[in-house]
């Protein structure tokens, strides 16, 4: 009964402290301008599950030693406060059996994970693998609890070399195991459970960190300078039809003035230009459909850097990299593609390059821009050590996710391959940004004109010298409501 009361109290207290600590941490992160978490939400089913696990751990930790104490002869036990009867031989045997089952279960779980971890059926084995590992962990804790008495005896029998106070404490522990074993077992169970939860939490946090897609550098935000507008007409109670769609370019000057009022003169602003976004392609397709033409026949050229076949990420059957440390599977453009604010290939000079990199570009990068080359963000787009291929392709042409692999649903690492219409070999230099941002590289306006690449203003990049205040995001959205409040993207 004491184990139930103490276990429930400690579990509820720990859950409460965790909720309060998490809320405080989220508030501090939001105050510093980190928008990783939009708001604080307590996942009550998970909290209740953790409380239940803590309660069960306390009960298991107290059950075995309590049964051992209950089986003693009361009068003989009271004579000297020592264990009166011979220790049961059944408990150590149960402990050894649990350790054996734990070893078999953990070995089976690890083997299953290794054999199925790289296959397309890995997700189907996930519950089995997790169940084996969980059962093995619980059996391991139970086995160690059952063997706690033997472990105490073994350790205390080799304590002759210790100082006198420690030898007396060891002798007392050996002679009064009914008092020592419950405390040691409780600590063992609590430490094992805490360790398992810490490892699980760390694994999830590391996975979230590895899979996070950076859109901008820290303390940066961007406002889109082009958007689509539609004319919608209601044709029924719950039915609408779109009769017109067009692209609207937003003048960056009023946006700059509005933002300056919020952030002050310390805010750095930079217009980012490049090829038109995919929204322009949708507008052309809509107009073609309105004219009775097949939207699939609309040609819309786009520009990217070509990825040499030898630089493609080697994928496994589970659509994930065979080697997560492979340089071909990491860095900018390794997980996904460009978004609507920063174009795939940015057109600009030193100012644009500095704003995107988050630091001052190297002299080699500036020299390459002036000489008509391209500054590449990822080594995988380099044809060799000094050159890269800028290609024009048609968005409506068939595409694939890599030669020989076919279309792979859900692949986040294999970059799309397109059939080039034109190819321009350019001098190139590698200049990786501070974060793996999703754009191929930067070319000068002269180079863009030379290869006949259309250029429009895509976004206004805002860089703050320090973390913005919590209310800044709301003020920014309200202030820019006339421009496009849906496209205010804060960096995280």
Secondary structure as UniProt FT lines:
FT   HELIX           2..31
FT   TURN            32..33
FT   HELIX           44..70
FT   HELIX           74..80
FT   HELIX           89..116
FT   TURN            117..118
FT   TURN            120..121
FT   HELIX           122..125
FT   HELIX           126..146
FT   HELIX           148..156
FT   TURN            157..158
FT   TURN            160..161
FT   HELIX           164..175
FT   HELIX           177..211
FT   TURN            218..219
FT   STRAND          220..224
FT   STRAND          226..236
FT   TURN            237..238
FT   STRAND          239..249
FT   HELIX           252..263
FT   TURN            265..266
FT   STRAND          268..274
FT   HELIX           278..290
FT   TURN            291..292
FT   HELIX           295..297
FT   STRAND          301..305
FT   HELIX           309..311
FT   TURN            317..318
FT   TURN            324..325
FT   HELIX           327..329
FT   TURN            332..333
FT   STRAND          345..347
FT   HELIX           350..357
FT   HELIX           363..370
FT   TURN            371..372
FT   STRAND          374..376
FT   HELIX           379..381
FT   STRAND          387..394
FT   TURN            395..396
FT   TURN            403..405
FT   TURN            409..410
FT   STRAND          420..430
FT   STRAND          441..443
FT   HELIX           445..450
FT   TURN            451..452
FT   STRAND          456..463
FT   TURN            470..471
FT   HELIX           472..479
FT   HELIX           481..484
FT   HELIX           485..487
FT   STRAND          488..490
//
